[in-house]
Amino acid sequence: MSLLVFSFLASLFVATVLVRSAARHSGKWGDHQLSGPQKFHTKPVPRIGGVAILAGVLVGAIVAQLGNRPDHVKLWLLLAAGLPAFMSGVAEDLTKNVSPRRRLFFTATSAALAIWWLDAALTRTDIPGMDLAMPWAPFAIAITIFVVTGVANAVNIIDGFNGLAAMCVLMMLTAIAYVAFQVGDMLVLWGALTLIGAVAGFFVWNFPAGLIFLGDGGAYFLGFMLAELGVLLLHRNPQVSPLFILLLCAYPVFETLFSIYRKKWLRGISPGVPDGIHLHMLIYKRLMRLMVEAPADRRKAVRNSMTSPYLWLLCLASVVPAVLWWNKPGVLACFLLLFIVCYVLLYWSIVRFKTPKWLVFRR
């Protein structure tokens, strides 16, 4: 638990310094763009929360080394592998001049480094037919890089409201830590606990007030670390089903895949073009109906924070069965299918203005 505590304190301290420094310098590092399809904050907010999370993980790695814990060197290698993903995201946060393609390239580079340094490659998927090709190393490496990059990008996509991505990642990391404990994988357990502490320290400032954002640096780094811990857990423990990780990450992953389908096939636009009809945005616009006597900015801020718990519950709907049946592929596959059906039904009910009244929040 010392890893969790020290990483939490380090992240909280750095986040506090960043928030106060940004306030003193009139939002020097803030997101000043307040209009657009994916902008829901009412004032400039620093987008470098990923720095606090990185600091928390760094302190966790130091504590692991000072405690001479087995595999602490691998924790350092995992952290080092994630730096290209982190740095490309931070560069975008500060300059607004790093394209999504470049960020994905550097995240793929991070995944490749993890394969090289940690042998963190998938060897099985529990998907009929695909496992026949997994013994071929180039195919396994390509699939691993694709999966890790995809999960990192998916976490970035759901990072739209105060506390949304951070809490979802916290739940997923807790699930990974639990399964790692069950199978006795201390490397994955320590890595997960370190990240849990780091994200929790950031979360204090991120929800509900939204005084600091993850930014692309934090989102890509968290997504990378989440995916890599999942890959390491599968690679090192054959009793864990690959569908455990897939179901665990069902919400951000399916949100991304559904968005690609929706944009490319239904709207005929590039999947890279931002729009305002992701599921979390529809919940904000159509389910958060606050009838309060308050300035417009205040109502917008409250709606922002109250949107996230809806999506936390959706994420939890995949995390809970993943934890309960982490070694039973058949059961996991059934719950994955159920999650997809529920997601699609929920999305289409909201987009067609047929949402059940009990889902609409009024105050």
Number of C-alpha atoms within 10 A of each C-alpha: 9 15 25 25 19 23 32 29 19 24 32 25 16 20 29 20 13 21 22 14 15 19 17 10 10 12 18 15 20 23 21 14 13 14 10 10 12 16 14 20 21 17 15 19 24 24 25 26 29 30 23 27 34 26 21 34 31 23 22 30 27 18 19 22 16 10 12 11 14 12 15 22 15 16 24 18 16 25 20 16 25 26 19 22 31 27 21 23 32 27 16 19 23 19 10 11 9 15 12 15 10 14 25 20 16 22 32 25 19 28 30 21 20 24 21 13 13 16 15 25 25 26 22 18 19 14 12 7 9 12 14 11 13 18 12 11 13 11 14 20 21 16 17 23 23 15 21 25 26 23 25 27 24 24 30 24 20 23 23 23 27 30 28 26 25 26 21 27 25 22 18 25 28 19 22 28 24 17 22 23 15 10 15 12 16 16 22 26 23 25 29 28 26 30 30 28 28 32 32 23 27 30 29 18 20 23 21 17 14 20 26 27 29 32 26 31 29 30 30 34 33 29 25 30 26 25 24 31 23 28 25 20 27 24 18 17 14 13 13 21 22 25 25 30 26 23 27 30 24 26 25 25 22 18 21 22 13 17 21 17 14 16 18 15 12 10 10 10 13 11 17 12 9 15 13 13 17 22 21 21 21 16 25 21 16 14 23 21 15 15 10 11 8 10 8 11 13 13 17 18 19 16 22 28 19 22 24 25 15 15 20 19 12 17 24 17 20 24 26 16 17 31 20 14 17 23 18 16 18 13 16 26 18 11 18 22 12 13 20 17 12 13 19 14 12 15 19 13 13 19 15 8 10 11 17 11 9 8 12 14 16 12 7
